[in-house]
Amino acid sequence: MQADLDNFKTGWYGILLGLNANEIDELIKALQELKEHETHFHFRSEFEGDGGIGDIEIYFKKNQDKNNMVLEASATPYEK
């Protein structure tokens, strides 16, 4: 898994998260558990090097809670 921070230089940031096929399967399983049991999970760094993204927490959000993001899926292959 590879995580990077994308600084848009506007006060906004993006998180780039690269996953291989096995990690995608693990993510699907974690998302299914999240949905069924209303739990949470983390993407965690080894906390090595100069710094960067250390942790991303994914949690079950109740429907009445306000959204501040949407899912935008793309069928286009990723290119750096």
C-alpha positions as CSV (number, residue, x, y, z in Angstrom):
1,M,0.0,0.0,0.0
2,Q,1.3,3.5,-0.8
3,A,-0.1,6.7,0.6
4,D,0.8,10.2,-0.4
5,L,-0.4,13.7,0.5
6,D,-1.3,16.0,-2.5
7,N,-1.0,19.7,-1.6
8,F,-3.3,21.6,-3.9
9,K,-1.7,24.9,-2.6
10,T,-5.2,26.3,-2.0
11,G,-5.6,25.3,1.7
12,W,-7.0,21.9,0.5
13,Y,-5.2,18.6,0.3
14,G,-5.8,15.2,-1.3
15,I,-4.8,11.8,-0.2
16,L,-3.5,9.4,-2.8
17,L,-3.8,5.7,-1.8
18,G,-2.4,3.0,-4.0
19,L,-3.6,-0.6,-3.4
20,N,-2.6,-3.9,-5.0
21,A,-5.1,-6.7,-5.8
22,N,-4.7,-8.4,-2.4
23,E,-5.0,-5.1,-0.5
24,I,-8.2,-4.3,-2.5
25,D,-9.6,-7.7,-1.3
26,E,-8.7,-6.8,2.3
27,L,-10.4,-3.4,1.9
28,I,-13.5,-4.9,0.5
29,K,-13.7,-7.3,3.5
30,A,-13.0,-4.4,5.9
31,L,-15.8,-2.3,4.3
32,Q,-18.2,-5.2,4.5
33,E,-17.5,-5.6,8.2
34,L,-17.9,-1.8,8.6
35,K,-21.3,-1.9,7.0
36,E,-22.5,-5.0,8.9
37,H,-21.2,-4.2,12.3
38,E,-20.9,-0.3,12.3
39,T,-17.3,-0.5,13.4
40,H,-14.1,1.2,12.1
41,F,-10.7,0.4,10.7
42,H,-7.4,2.2,10.0
43,F,-4.9,2.5,7.3
44,R,-1.6,2.8,9.3
45,S,1.9,3.8,8.4
46,E,5.1,2.2,9.8
47,F,6.0,5.8,10.9
48,E,9.4,5.6,9.3
49,G,11.2,8.4,7.4
50,D,10.7,12.1,7.5
51,G,6.9,12.1,8.1
52,G,3.8,12.0,6.0
53,I,0.5,10.3,6.4
54,G,0.5,8.3,9.7
55,D,-3.1,7.1,9.9
56,I,-6.3,7.2,8.1
57,E,-9.4,6.1,10.1
58,I,-12.5,4.8,8.3
59,Y,-15.6,4.7,10.5
60,F,-19.3,4.0,10.1
61,K,-21.2,7.3,9.7
62,K,-24.8,7.5,10.7
63,N,-27.1,8.7,7.9
64,Q,-28.2,11.8,9.8
65,D,-24.7,13.1,10.1
66,K,-23.8,15.8,7.6
67,N,-21.6,14.9,4.6
68,N,-18.6,17.0,3.6
69,M,-17.3,14.6,0.8
70,V,-18.8,12.4,-1.9
71,L,-17.5,9.3,-3.6
72,E,-16.4,9.9,-7.2
73,A,-15.5,6.7,-9.0
74,S,-13.5,6.7,-12.2
75,A,-13.1,4.0,-14.8
76,T,-10.0,5.7,-16.1
77,P,-6.6,4.1,-15.3
78,Y,-4.5,6.1,-12.8
79,E,-1.5,7.9,-14.1
80,K,0.9,9.9,-11.9
